[in-house]
């Protein structure tokens, strides 16, 4: 319910977010998906193939998304 000041009455407002263009942190804030760490890929979700680098401990997704390409 939303209040219309000019008519001084309530009405049911309906809205749709059709598309958005934003950066990765903004995408995370908009969607509610975490954009850091091992589960940062919103396409893979929990089925991620991400791994930790041995020396730095950073998360890497190197070559993880190749499985989504067509096999020729």
N, CA, C, O and CB atoms as a CASP TS submission, in Angstrom:
PFRMAT TS
TARGET T0000
AUTHOR 0000-0000-0000
METHOD Language model
MODEL 1
PARENT N/A
ATOM      1  N   UNK     1       0.841  -1.179   0.000  1.00  0.00           N
ATOM      2  CA  UNK     1       0.000   0.000   0.000  1.00  0.00           C
ATOM      3  C   UNK     1       0.891   1.248   0.000  1.00  0.00           C
ATOM      4  O   UNK     1       1.901   1.314   0.701  1.00  0.00           O
ATOM      5  CB  UNK     1      -0.959  -0.005   1.224  1.00  0.00           C
ATOM      6  N   UNK     2       0.490   2.219  -0.796  1.00  0.00           N
ATOM      7  CA  UNK     2       1.194   3.492  -0.919  1.00  0.00           C
ATOM      8  C   UNK     2       0.198   4.624  -0.785  1.00  0.00           C
ATOM      9  O   UNK     2      -0.953   4.517  -1.209  1.00  0.00           O
ATOM     10  CB  UNK     2       1.953   3.587  -2.266  1.00  0.00           C
ATOM     11  N   UNK     3       0.655   5.703  -0.193  1.00  0.00           N
ATOM     12  CA  UNK     3      -0.240   6.849   0.028  1.00  0.00           C
ATOM     13  C   UNK     3      -0.050   7.883  -1.069  1.00  0.00           C
ATOM     14  O   UNK     3       1.079   8.291  -1.341  1.00  0.00           O
ATOM     15  CB  UNK     3       0.014   7.488   1.412  1.00  0.00           C
ATOM     16  N   UNK     4      -1.144   8.319  -1.711  1.00  0.00           N
ATOM     17  CA  UNK     4      -1.136   9.350  -2.729  1.00  0.00           C
ATOM     18  C   UNK     4      -1.483  10.682  -2.051  1.00  0.00           C
ATOM     19  O   UNK     4      -2.605  10.878  -1.585  1.00  0.00           O
ATOM     20  CB  UNK     4      -2.143   9.013  -3.888  1.00  0.00           C
ATOM     21  N   UNK     5      -0.511  11.586  -2.002  1.00  0.00           N
ATOM     22  CA  UNK     5      -0.695  12.856  -1.298  1.00  0.00           C
ATOM     23  C   UNK     5      -1.731  13.725  -1.993  1.00  0.00           C
ATOM     24  O   UNK     5      -2.546  14.355  -1.319  1.00  0.00           O
ATOM     25  CB  UNK     5       0.631  13.606  -1.196  1.00  0.00           C
ATOM     26  N   UNK     6      -1.724  13.778  -3.313  1.00  0.00           N
ATOM     27  CA  UNK     6      -2.648  14.664  -4.035  1.00  0.00           C
ATOM     28  C   UNK     6      -4.111  14.229  -3.870  1.00  0.00           C
ATOM     29  O   UNK     6      -4.996  15.077  -3.760  1.00  0.00           O
ATOM     30  CB  UNK     6      -2.285  14.699  -5.522  1.00  0.00           C
ATOM     31  N   UNK     7      -4.371  12.909  -3.853  1.00  0.00           N
ATOM     32  CA  UNK     7      -5.748  12.413  -3.687  1.00  0.00           C
ATOM     33  C   UNK     7      -6.100  12.097  -2.233  1.00  0.00           C
ATOM     34  O   UNK     7      -7.261  11.870  -1.894  1.00  0.00           O
ATOM     35  CB  UNK     7      -5.950  11.169  -4.531  1.00  0.00           C
ATOM     36  N   UNK     8      -5.069  12.088  -1.381  1.00  0.00           N
ATOM     37  CA  UNK     8      -5.245  11.783   0.039  1.00  0.00           C
ATOM     38  C   UNK     8      -5.905  10.410   0.265  1.00  0.00           C
ATOM     39  O   UNK     8      -6.842  10.262   1.050  1.00  0.00           O
ATOM     40  CB  UNK     8      -6.084  12.876   0.700  1.00  0.00           C
ATOM     41  N   UNK     9      -5.369   9.415  -0.462  1.00  0.00           N
ATOM     42  CA  UNK     9      -5.876   8.050  -0.292  1.00  0.00           C
ATOM     43  C   UNK     9      -4.764   7.039  -0.568  1.00  0.00           C
ATOM     44  O   UNK     9      -3.764   7.365  -1.207  1.00  0.00           O
ATOM     45  CB  UNK     9      -7.086   7.792  -1.229  1.00  0.00           C
ATOM     46  N   UNK    10      -4.942   5.841  -0.093  1.00  0.00           N
ATOM     47  CA  UNK    10      -3.995   4.754  -0.324  1.00  0.00           C
ATOM     48  C   UNK    10      -4.325   4.038  -1.631  1.00  0.00           C
ATOM     49  O   UNK    10      -5.479   4.000  -2.058  1.00  0.00           O
ATOM     50  CB  UNK    10      -4.010   3.757   0.857  1.00  0.00           C
ATOM     51  N   UNK    11      -3.302   3.478  -2.251  1.00  0.00           N
ATOM     52  CA  UNK    11      -3.497   2.642  -3.435  1.00  0.00           C
ATOM     53  C   UNK    11      -2.435   1.559  -3.457  1.00  0.00           C
ATOM     54  O   UNK    11      -1.398   1.685  -2.806  1.00  0.00           O
ATOM     55  CB  UNK    11      -3.446   3.487  -4.735  1.00  0.00           C
ATOM     56  N   UNK    12      -2.691   0.497  -4.206  1.00  0.00           N
ATOM     57  CA  UNK    12      -1.744  -0.609  -4.341  1.00  0.00           C
ATOM     58  C   UNK    12      -0.762  -0.285  -5.470  1.00  0.00           C
ATOM     59  O   UNK    12      -1.149  -0.226  -6.637  1.00  0.00           O
ATOM     60  CB  UNK    12      -2.491  -1.956  -4.620  1.00  0.00           C
ATOM     61  N   UNK    13       0.503  -0.076  -5.120  1.00  0.00           N
ATOM     62  CA  UNK    13       1.529   0.207  -6.135  1.00  0.00           C
ATOM     63  C   UNK    13       2.199  -1.092  -6.545  1.00  0.00           C
ATOM     64  O   UNK    13       2.577  -1.907  -5.703  1.00  0.00           O
ATOM     65  CB  UNK    13       2.586   1.221  -5.603  1.00  0.00           C
ATOM     66  N   UNK    14       2.341  -1.273  -7.842  1.00  0.00           N
ATOM     67  CA  UNK    14       3.058  -2.428  -8.396  1.00  0.00           C
ATOM     68  C   UNK    14       4.198  -1.897  -9.239  1.00  0.00           C
ATOM     69  O   UNK    14       4.025  -0.955 -10.014  1.00  0.00           O
ATOM     70  CB  UNK    14       2.110  -3.356  -9.246  1.00  0.00           C
ATOM     71  N   UNK    15       5.373  -2.506  -9.086  1.00  0.00           N
ATOM     72  CA  UNK    15       6.553  -2.054  -9.822  1.00  0.00           C
ATOM     73  C   UNK    15       7.381  -3.259 -10.239  1.00  0.00           C
ATOM     74  O   UNK    15       7.350  -4.303  -9.588  1.00  0.00           O
ATOM     75  CB  UNK    15       7.403  -1.077  -8.968  1.00  0.00           C
ATOM     76  N   UNK    16       8.115  -3.107 -11.320  1.00  0.00           N
ATOM     77  CA  UNK    16       8.987  -4.150 -11.833  1.00  0.00           C
ATOM     78  C   UNK    16      10.339  -3.548 -12.185  1.00  0.00           C
ATOM     79  O   UNK    16      10.422  -2.489 -12.806  1.00  0.00           O
ATOM     80  CB  UNK    16       8.357  -4.843 -13.062  1.00  0.00           C
ATOM     81  N   UNK    17      11.388  -4.237 -11.779  1.00  0.00           N
ATOM     82  CA  UNK    17      12.740  -3.868 -12.201  1.00  0.00           C
ATOM     83  C   UNK    17      13.040  -4.683 -13.451  1.00  0.00           C
ATOM     84  O   UNK    17      13.213  -5.900 -13.378  1.00  0.00           O
ATOM     85  CB  UNK    17      13.815  -4.128 -11.059  1.00  0.00           C
ATOM     86  N   UNK    18      13.101  -4.011 -14.601  1.00  0.00           N
ATOM     87  CA  UNK    18      13.240  -4.730 -15.862  1.00  0.00           C
ATOM     88  C   UNK    18      14.687  -5.058 -16.194  1.00  0.00           C
ATOM     89  O   UNK    18      14.975  -6.183 -16.600  1.00  0.00           O
ATOM     90  CB  UNK    18      12.639  -3.926 -16.979  1.00  0.00           C
ATOM     91  N   UNK    19      15.593  -4.127 -16.037  1.00  0.00           N
ATOM     92  CA  UNK    19      17.004  -4.388 -16.285  1.00  0.00           C
ATOM     93  C   UNK    19      17.836  -3.357 -15.555  1.00  0.00           C
ATOM     94  O   UNK    19      17.349  -2.308 -15.133  1.00  0.00           O
ATOM     95  CB  UNK    19      17.318  -4.373 -17.795  1.00  0.00           C
ATOM     96  N   UNK    20      19.105  -3.691 -15.420  1.00  0.00           N
ATOM     97  CA  UNK    20      20.023  -2.778 -14.750  1.00  0.00           C
ATOM     98  C   UNK    20      21.428  -3.006 -15.286  1.00  0.00           C
ATOM     99  O   UNK    20      21.788  -4.124 -15.655  1.00  0.00           O
ATOM    100  CB  UNK    20      19.980  -2.973 -13.211  1.00  0.00           C
ATOM    101  N   UNK    21      22.199  -1.967 -15.326  1.00  0.00           N
ATOM    102  CA  UNK    21      23.610  -2.060 -15.700  1.00  0.00           C
ATOM    103  C   UNK    21      24.381  -1.469 -14.535  1.00  0.00           C
ATOM    104  O   UNK    21      24.190  -0.304 -14.186  1.00  0.00           O
ATOM    105  CB  UNK    21      23.927  -1.306 -17.069  1.00  0.00           C
ATOM    106  N   UNK    22      25.251  -2.266 -13.933  1.00  0.00           N
ATOM    107  CA  UNK    22      25.998  -1.798 -12.783  1.00  0.00           C
ATOM    108  C   UNK    22      27.295  -2.585 -12.634  1.00  0.00           C
ATOM    109  O   UNK    22      27.545  -3.535 -13.375  1.00  0.00           O
ATOM    110  CB  UNK    22      25.153  -1.912 -11.514  1.00  0.00           C
ATOM    111  N   UNK    23      28.103  -2.187 -11.685  1.00  0.00           N
ATOM    112  CA  UNK    23      29.345  -2.893 -11.427  1.00  0.00           C
ATOM    113  C   UNK    23      29.071  -4.119 -10.546  1.00  0.00           C
ATOM    114  O   UNK    23      27.948  -4.321 -10.086  1.00  0.00           O
ATOM    115  CB  UNK    23      30.378  -1.952 -10.757  1.00  0.00           C
ATOM    116  N   UNK    24      30.102  -4.928 -10.319  1.00  0.00           N
ATOM    117  CA  UNK    24      29.929  -6.182  -9.604  1.00  0.00           C
ATOM    118  C   UNK    24      29.486  -5.974  -8.154  1.00  0.00           C
ATOM    119  O   UNK    24      28.573  -6.673  -7.714  1.00  0.00           O
ATOM    120  CB  UNK    24      31.216  -6.969  -9.636  1.00  0.00           C
ATOM    121  N   UNK    25      30.081  -5.050  -7.384  1.00  0.00           N
ATOM    122  CA  UNK    25      29.577  -4.813  -6.025  1.00  0.00           C
ATOM    123  C   UNK    25      28.133  -4.292  -6.020  1.00  0.00           C
ATOM    124  O   UNK    25      27.341  -4.660  -5.152  1.00  0.00           O
ATOM    125  CB  UNK    25      30.483  -3.818  -5.303  1.00  0.00           C
ATOM    126  N   UNK    26      27.799  -3.442  -6.984  1.00  0.00           N
ATOM    127  CA  UNK    26      26.426  -2.956  -7.097  1.00  0.00           C
ATOM    128  C   UNK    26      25.464  -4.086  -7.426  1.00  0.00           C
ATOM    129  O   UNK    26      24.340  -4.119  -6.925  1.00  0.00           O
ATOM    130  CB  UNK    26      26.334  -1.868  -8.159  1.00  0.00           C
ATOM    131  N   UNK    27      25.908  -5.011  -8.272  1.00  0.00           N
ATOM    132  CA  UNK    27      25.104  -6.185  -8.600  1.00  0.00           C
ATOM    133  C   UNK    27      24.823  -7.010  -7.345  1.00  0.00           C
ATOM    134  O   UNK    27      23.709  -7.493  -7.143  1.00  0.00           O
ATOM    135  CB  UNK    27      25.815  -7.046  -9.659  1.00  0.00           C
ATOM    136  N   UNK    28      25.852  -7.165  -6.505  1.00  0.00           N
ATOM    137  CA  UNK    28      25.685  -7.911  -5.270  1.00  0.00           C
ATOM    138  C   UNK    28      24.690  -7.249  -4.328  1.00  0.00           C
ATOM    139  O   UNK    28      23.879  -7.925  -3.695  1.00  0.00           O
ATOM    140  CB  UNK    28      27.014  -8.069  -4.582  1.00  0.00           C
ATOM    141  N   UNK    29      24.756  -5.922  -4.237  1.00  0.00           N
ATOM    142  CA  UNK    29      23.832  -5.196  -3.368  1.00  0.00           C
ATOM    143  C   UNK    29      22.399  -5.307  -3.899  1.00  0.00           C
ATOM    144  O   UNK    29      21.460  -5.459  -3.117  1.00  0.00           O
ATOM    145  CB  UNK    29      24.249  -3.712  -3.253  1.00  0.00           C
ATOM    146  N   UNK    30      22.229  -5.233  -5.207  1.00  0.00           N
ATOM    147  CA  UNK    30      20.906  -5.289  -5.815  1.00  0.00           C
ATOM    148  C   UNK    30      20.284  -6.681  -5.707  1.00  0.00           C
ATOM    149  O   UNK    30      19.098  -6.819  -5.408  1.00  0.00           O
ATOM    150  CB  UNK    30      20.988  -4.871  -7.271  1.00  0.00           C
ATOM    151  N   UNK    31      21.097  -7.708  -5.955  1.00  0.00           N
ATOM    152  CA  UNK    31      20.566  -9.072  -5.988  1.00  0.00           C
ATOM    153  C   UNK    31      20.594  -9.769  -4.640  1.00  0.00           C
ATOM    154  O   UNK    31      19.860 -10.733  -4.424  1.00  0.00           O
ATOM    155  CB  UNK    31      21.334  -9.887  -6.975  1.00  0.00           C
ATOM    156  N   UNK    32      21.433  -9.292  -3.732  1.00  0.00           N
ATOM    157  CA  UNK    32      21.562  -9.962  -2.449  1.00  0.00           C
ATOM    158  C   UNK    32      22.551 -11.109  -2.467  1.00  0.00           C
ATOM    159  O   UNK    32      22.703 -11.811  -1.468  1.00  0.00           O
ATOM    160  CB  UNK    32      20.236 -10.462  -2.009  1.00  0.00           C
ATOM    161  N   UNK    33      23.231 -11.311  -3.598  1.00  0.00           N
ATOM    162  CA  UNK    33      24.207 -12.384  -3.723  1.00  0.00           C
ATOM    163  C   UNK    33      25.570 -11.861  -3.304  1.00  0.00           C
ATOM    164  O   UNK    33      25.933 -10.736  -3.645  1.00  0.00           O
ATOM    165  CB  UNK    33      24.249 -12.937  -5.171  1.00  0.00           C
ATOM    166  N   UNK    34      26.331 -12.666  -2.566  1.00  0.00           N
ATOM    167  CA  UNK    34      27.678 -12.279  -2.157  1.00  0.00           C
ATOM    168  C   UNK    34      28.615 -12.235  -3.356  1.00  0.00           C
ATOM    169  O   UNK    34      28.611 -13.159  -4.170  1.00  0.00           O
ATOM    170  CB  UNK    34      28.217 -13.247  -1.099  1.00  0.00           C
ATOM    171  N   UNK    35      29.403 -11.201  -3.481  1.00  0.00           N
ATOM    172  CA  UNK    35      30.297 -11.066  -4.634  1.00  0.00           C
ATOM    173  C   UNK    35      31.757 -11.191  -4.237  1.00  0.00           C
ATOM    174  O   UNK    35      32.636 -10.704  -4.947  1.00  0.00           O
ATOM    175  CB  UNK    35      30.067  -9.733  -5.324  1.00  0.00           C
ATOM    176  N   UNK    36      32.024 -11.837  -3.112  1.00  0.00           N
ATOM    177  CA  UNK    36      33.410 -12.098  -2.731  1.00  0.00           C
ATOM    178  C   UNK    36      33.507 -13.512  -2.176  1.00  0.00           C
ATOM    179  O   UNK    36      32.515 -14.085  -1.726  1.00  0.00           O
ATOM    180  CB  UNK    36      33.914 -11.054  -1.688  1.00  0.00           C
ATOM    181  N   UNK    37      34.692 -14.055  -2.212  1.00  0.00           N
ATOM    182  CA  UNK    37      34.904 -15.409  -1.711  1.00  0.00           C
ATOM    183  C   UNK    37      34.628 -16.480  -2.746  1.00  0.00           C
ATOM    184  O   UNK    37      34.487 -16.194  -3.935  1.00  0.00           O
ATOM    185  CB  UNK    37      34.045 -15.646  -0.517  1.00  0.00           C
ATOM    186  N   UNK    38      34.554 -17.698  -2.288  1.00  0.00           N
ATOM    187  CA  UNK    38      34.435 -18.863  -3.170  1.00  0.00           C
ATOM    188  C   UNK    38      33.105 -18.922  -3.911  1.00  0.00           C
ATOM    189  O   UNK    38      33.056 -19.409  -5.041  1.00  0.00           O
ATOM    190  CB  UNK    38      34.614 -20.125  -2.371  1.00  0.00           C
ATOM    191  N   UNK    39      32.031 -18.440  -3.304  1.00  0.00           N
ATOM    192  CA  UNK    39      30.703 -18.526  -3.911  1.00  0.00           C
ATOM    193  C   UNK    39      30.296 -17.235  -4.607  1.00  0.00           C
ATOM    194  O   UNK    39      29.108 -16.916  -4.655  1.00  0.00           O
ATOM    195  CB  UNK    39      29.677 -18.878  -2.862  1.00  0.00           C
ATOM    196  N   UNK    40      31.247 -16.489  -5.142  1.00  0.00           N
ATOM    197  CA  UNK    40      30.949 -15.198  -5.754  1.00  0.00           C
ATOM    198  C   UNK    40      30.265 -15.309  -7.114  1.00  0.00           C
ATOM    199  O   UNK    40      29.588 -14.372  -7.535  1.00  0.00           O
ATOM    200  CB  UNK    40      32.212 -14.411  -5.900  1.00  0.00           C
ATOM    201  N   UNK    41      30.426 -16.416  -7.799  1.00  0.00           N
ATOM    202  CA  UNK    41      29.835 -16.555  -9.127  1.00  0.00           C
ATOM    203  C   UNK    41      28.348 -16.854  -9.005  1.00  0.00           C
ATOM    204  O   UNK    41      27.962 -17.907  -8.498  1.00  0.00           O
ATOM    205  CB  UNK    41      30.545 -17.666  -9.929  1.00  0.00           C
ATOM    206  N   UNK    42      27.523 -15.938  -9.463  1.00  0.00           N
ATOM    207  CA  UNK    42      26.069 -16.125  -9.356  1.00  0.00           C
ATOM    208  C   UNK    42      25.542 -17.115 -10.392  1.00  0.00           C
ATOM    209  O   UNK    42      24.386 -17.531 -10.309  1.00  0.00           O
ATOM    210  CB  UNK    42      25.355 -14.784  -9.516  1.00  0.00           C
ATOM    211  N   UNK    43      26.357 -17.494 -11.352  1.00  0.00           N
ATOM    212  CA  UNK    43      25.943 -18.476 -12.350  1.00  0.00           C
ATOM    213  C   UNK    43      26.190 -19.895 -11.833  1.00  0.00           C
ATOM    214  O   UNK    43      25.339 -20.773 -11.977  1.00  0.00           O
ATOM    215  CB  UNK    43      26.695 -18.248 -13.680  1.00  0.00           C
ATOM    216  N   UNK    44      27.352 -20.109 -11.237  1.00  0.00           N
ATOM    217  CA  UNK    44      27.706 -21.438 -10.712  1.00  0.00           C
ATOM    218  C   UNK    44      27.008 -21.736  -9.389  1.00  0.00           C
ATOM    219  O   UNK    44      26.656 -22.882  -9.110  1.00  0.00           O
ATOM    220  CB  UNK    44      29.217 -21.546 -10.526  1.00  0.00           C
ATOM    221  N   UNK    45      26.813 -20.719  -8.593  1.00  0.00           N
ATOM    222  CA  UNK    45      26.235 -20.828  -7.246  1.00  0.00           C
ATOM    223  C   UNK    45      27.021 -21.851  -6.420  1.00  0.00           C
ATOM    224  O   UNK    45      28.245 -21.754  -6.334  1.00  0.00           O
ATOM    225  CB  UNK    45      24.731 -21.232  -7.322  1.00  0.00           C
ATOM    226  N   UNK    46      26.346 -22.820  -5.817  1.00  0.00           N
ATOM    227  CA  UNK    46      27.037 -23.782  -4.956  1.00  0.00           C
ATOM    228  C   UNK    46      27.807 -24.831  -5.752  1.00  0.00           C
ATOM    229  O   UNK    46      28.619 -25.556  -5.176  1.00  0.00           O
ATOM    230  CB  UNK    46      26.039 -24.469  -4.046  1.00  0.00           C
ATOM    231  N   UNK    47      27.578 -24.930  -7.047  1.00  0.00           N
ATOM    232  CA  UNK    47      28.255 -25.911  -7.899  1.00  0.00           C
ATOM    233  C   UNK    47      29.531 -25.314  -8.494  1.00  0.00           C
ATOM    234  O   UNK    47      29.851 -25.567  -9.655  1.00  0.00           O
ATOM    235  CB  UNK    47      27.314 -26.391  -9.026  1.00  0.00           C
ATOM    236  N   UNK    48      30.243 -24.542  -7.721  1.00  0.00           N
ATOM    237  CA  UNK    48      31.431 -23.849  -8.215  1.00  0.00           C
ATOM    238  C   UNK    48      32.644 -24.765  -8.263  1.00  0.00           C
ATOM    239  O   UNK    48      32.745 -25.719  -7.491  1.00  0.00           O
ATOM    240  CB  UNK    48      31.732 -22.646  -7.345  1.00  0.00           C
ATOM    241  N   UNK    49      33.543 -24.478  -9.153  1.00  0.00           N
ATOM    242  CA  UNK    49      34.808 -25.200  -9.261  1.00  0.00           C
ATOM    243  C   UNK    49      35.964 -24.298  -8.816  1.00  0.00           C
ATOM    244  O   UNK    49      37.121 -24.566  -9.141  1.00  0.00           O
ATOM    245  CB  UNK    49      35.032 -25.697 -10.714  1.00  0.00           C
ATOM    246  N   UNK    50      35.655 -23.236  -8.077  1.00  0.00           N
ATOM    247  CA  UNK    50      36.671 -22.298  -7.606  1.00  0.00           C
ATOM    248  C   UNK    50      37.624 -23.001  -6.642  1.00  0.00           C
ATOM    249  O   UNK    50      37.258 -23.974  -5.983  1.00  0.00           O
ATOM    250  CB  UNK    50      36.013 -21.076  -6.922  1.00  0.00           C
ATOM    251  N   UNK    51      38.849 -22.490  -6.574  1.00  0.00           N
ATOM    252  CA  UNK    51      39.850 -23.080  -5.686  1.00  0.00           C
ATOM    253  C   UNK    51      40.729 -21.973  -5.107  1.00  0.00           C
ATOM    254  O   UNK    51      40.758 -20.857  -5.625  1.00  0.00           O
ATOM    255  CB  UNK    51      40.716 -24.130  -6.442  1.00  0.00           C
ATOM    256  N   UNK    52      41.434 -22.287  -4.044  1.00  0.00           N
ATOM    257  CA  UNK    52      42.327 -21.342  -3.388  1.00  0.00           C
ATOM    258  C   UNK    52      43.730 -21.477  -3.965  1.00  0.00           C
ATOM    259  O   UNK    52      44.224 -22.591  -4.140  1.00  0.00           O
ATOM    260  CB  UNK    52      42.343 -21.569  -1.859  1.00  0.00           C
ATOM    261  N   UNK    53      44.376 -20.350  -4.262  1.00  0.00           N
ATOM    262  CA  UNK    53      45.753 -20.370  -4.725  1.00  0.00           C
ATOM    263  C   UNK    53      46.664 -20.777  -3.568  1.00  0.00           C
ATOM    264  O   UNK    53      46.442 -20.378  -2.424  1.00  0.00           O
ATOM    265  CB  UNK    53      46.167 -18.987  -5.297  1.00  0.00           C
ATOM    266  N   UNK    54      47.685 -21.571  -3.871  1.00  0.00           N
ATOM    267  CA  UNK    54      48.539 -22.150  -2.838  1.00  0.00           C
ATOM    268  C   UNK    54      49.315 -21.091  -2.051  1.00  0.00           C
ATOM    269  O   UNK    54      49.354 -21.149  -0.822  1.00  0.00           O
ATOM    270  CB  UNK    54      49.508 -23.126  -3.466  1.00  0.00           C
ATOM    271  N   UNK    55      49.927 -20.133  -2.732  1.00  0.00           N
ATOM    272  CA  UNK    55      50.798 -19.182  -2.039  1.00  0.00           C
ATOM    273  C   UNK    55      50.062 -17.962  -1.499  1.00  0.00           C
ATOM    274  O   UNK    55      50.406 -17.469  -0.424  1.00  0.00           O
ATOM    275  CB  UNK    55      51.885 -18.730  -2.963  1.00  0.00           C
ATOM    276  N   UNK    56      49.086 -17.476  -2.197  1.00  0.00           N
ATOM    277  CA  UNK    56      48.410 -16.260  -1.772  1.00  0.00           C
ATOM    278  C   UNK    56      47.124 -16.494  -1.018  1.00  0.00           C
ATOM    279  O   UNK    56      46.677 -15.622  -0.273  1.00  0.00           O
ATOM    280  CB  UNK    56      48.129 -15.422  -2.942  1.00  0.00           C
ATOM    281  N   UNK    57      46.514 -17.662  -1.197  1.00  0.00           N
ATOM    282  CA  UNK    57      45.255 -17.961  -0.536  1.00  0.00           C
ATOM    283  C   UNK    57      44.051 -17.282  -1.167  1.00  0.00           C
ATOM    284  O   UNK    57      42.943 -17.364  -0.636  1.00  0.00           O
ATOM    285  CB  UNK    57      45.344 -17.571   0.889  1.00  0.00           C
ATOM    286  N   UNK    58      44.260 -16.608  -2.303  1.00  0.00           N
ATOM    287  CA  UNK    58      43.142 -15.939  -2.967  1.00  0.00           C
ATOM    288  C   UNK    58      42.295 -16.953  -3.728  1.00  0.00           C
ATOM    289  O   UNK    58      42.785 -18.003  -4.144  1.00  0.00           O
ATOM    290  CB  UNK    58      43.654 -14.842  -3.923  1.00  0.00           C
ATOM    291  N   UNK    59      41.030 -16.624  -3.901  1.00  0.00           N
ATOM    292  CA  UNK    59      40.119 -17.482  -4.650  1.00  0.00           C
ATOM    293  C   UNK    59      40.354 -17.292  -6.139  1.00  0.00           C
ATOM    294  O   UNK    59      40.509 -16.165  -6.608  1.00  0.00           O
ATOM    295  CB  UNK    59      38.647 -17.178  -4.287  1.00  0.00           C
ATOM    296  N   UNK    60      40.379 -18.396  -6.888  1.00  0.00           N
ATOM    297  CA  UNK    60      40.580 -18.340  -8.332  1.00  0.00           C
ATOM    298  C   UNK    60      39.497 -19.146  -9.035  1.00  0.00           C
ATOM    299  O   UNK    60      39.109 -20.226  -8.588  1.00  0.00           O
ATOM    300  CB  UNK    60      41.981 -18.865  -8.713  1.00  0.00           C
ATOM    301  N   UNK    61      39.021 -18.599 -10.140  1.00  0.00           N
ATOM    302  CA  UNK    61      38.034 -19.287 -10.974  1.00  0.00           C
ATOM    303  C   UNK    61      38.641 -19.620 -12.334  1.00  0.00           C
ATOM    304  O   UNK    61      37.914 -19.810 -13.309  1.00  0.00           O
ATOM    305  CB  UNK    61      36.761 -18.422 -11.148  1.00  0.00           C
ATOM    306  N   UNK    62      39.975 -19.691 -12.403  1.00  0.00           N
ATOM    307  CA  UNK    62      40.662 -19.943 -13.661  1.00  0.00           C
ATOM    308  C   UNK    62      40.168 -21.245 -14.277  1.00  0.00           C
ATOM    309  O   UNK    62      40.221 -22.301 -13.646  1.00  0.00           O
ATOM    310  CB  UNK    62      42.184 -19.990 -13.449  1.00  0.00           C
ATOM    311  N   UNK    63      39.691 -21.163 -15.508  1.00  0.00           N
ATOM    312  CA  UNK    63      39.243 -22.311 -16.299  1.00  0.00           C
ATOM    313  C   UNK    63      38.013 -23.013 -15.722  1.00  0.00           C
ATOM    314  O   UNK    63      37.701 -24.132 -16.129  1.00  0.00           O
ATOM    315  CB  UNK    63      40.364 -23.302 -16.419  1.00  0.00           C
ATOM    316  N   UNK    64      37.311 -22.379 -14.788  1.00  0.00           N
ATOM    317  CA  UNK    64      36.139 -23.006 -14.164  1.00  0.00           C
ATOM    318  C   UNK    64      34.898 -22.938 -15.034  1.00  0.00           C
ATOM    319  O   UNK    64      34.010 -23.781 -14.906  1.00  0.00           O
ATOM    320  CB  UNK    64      35.852 -22.354 -12.840  1.00  0.00           C
ATOM    321  N   UNK    65      34.820 -21.955 -15.914  1.00  0.00           N
ATOM    322  CA  UNK    65      33.602 -21.756 -16.690  1.00  0.00           C
ATOM    323  C   UNK    65      33.676 -22.386 -18.078  1.00  0.00           C
ATOM    324  O   UNK    65      32.748 -22.239 -18.874  1.00  0.00           O
ATOM    325  CB  UNK    65      33.317 -20.285 -16.819  1.00  0.00           C
ATOM    326  N   UNK    66      34.750 -23.074 -18.367  1.00  0.00           N
ATOM    327  CA  UNK    66      34.896 -23.750 -19.652  1.00  0.00           C
ATOM    328  C   UNK    66      33.841 -24.838 -19.829  1.00  0.00           C
ATOM    329  O   UNK    66      33.482 -25.177 -20.956  1.00  0.00           O
ATOM    330  CB  UNK    66      36.294 -24.349 -19.778  1.00  0.00           C
ATOM    331  N   UNK    67      33.352 -25.378 -18.739  1.00  0.00           N
ATOM    332  CA  UNK    67      32.348 -26.463 -18.809  1.00  0.00           C
ATOM    333  C   UNK    67      31.030 -25.988 -19.391  1.00  0.00           C
ATOM    334  O   UNK    67      30.213 -26.814 -19.798  1.00  0.00           O
ATOM    335  CB  UNK    67      32.102 -27.050 -17.422  1.00  0.00           C
ATOM    336  N   UNK    68      30.793 -24.669 -19.445  1.00  0.00           N
ATOM    337  CA  UNK    68      29.553 -24.144 -19.991  1.00  0.00           C
ATOM    338  C   UNK    68      29.628 -23.908 -21.506  1.00  0.00           C
ATOM    339  O   UNK    68      28.616 -23.597 -22.134  1.00  0.00           O
ATOM    340  CB  UNK    68      29.196 -22.854 -19.289  1.00  0.00           C
ATOM    341  N   UNK    69      30.813 -24.053 -22.091  1.00  0.00           N
ATOM    342  CA  UNK    69      30.977 -23.852 -23.537  1.00  0.00           C
ATOM    343  C   UNK    69      30.549 -25.094 -24.299  1.00  0.00           C
ATOM    344  O   UNK    69      30.601 -26.210 -23.783  1.00  0.00           O
ATOM    345  CB  UNK    69      32.439 -23.500 -23.878  1.00  0.00           C
ATOM    346  N   UNK    70      30.125 -24.877 -25.537  1.00  0.00           N
ATOM    347  CA  UNK    70      29.766 -26.006 -26.407  1.00  0.00           C
ATOM    348  C   UNK    70      31.002 -26.832 -26.718  1.00  0.00           C
ATOM    349  O   UNK    70      32.091 -26.290 -26.912  1.00  0.00           O
ATOM    350  CB  UNK    70      29.106 -25.509 -27.720  1.00  0.00           C
ATOM    351  N   UNK    71      30.831 -28.128 -26.764  1.00  0.00           N
ATOM    352  CA  UNK    71      31.909 -29.006 -27.189  1.00  0.00           C
ATOM    353  C   UNK    71      31.894 -29.096 -28.701  1.00  0.00           C
ATOM    354  O   UNK    71      30.857 -29.396 -29.293  1.00  0.00           O
ATOM    355  CB  UNK    71      31.779 -30.410 -26.549  1.00  0.00           C
ATOM    356  N   UNK    72      33.028 -28.840 -29.333  1.00  0.00           N
ATOM    357  CA  UNK    72      33.100 -28.890 -30.794  1.00  0.00           C
ATOM    358  C   UNK    72      33.570 -30.215 -31.293  1.00  0.00           C
ATOM    359  O   UNK    72      33.684 -30.414 -32.502  1.00  0.00           O
ATOM    360  CB  UNK    72      34.002 -27.822 -31.311  1.00  0.00           C
TER
END
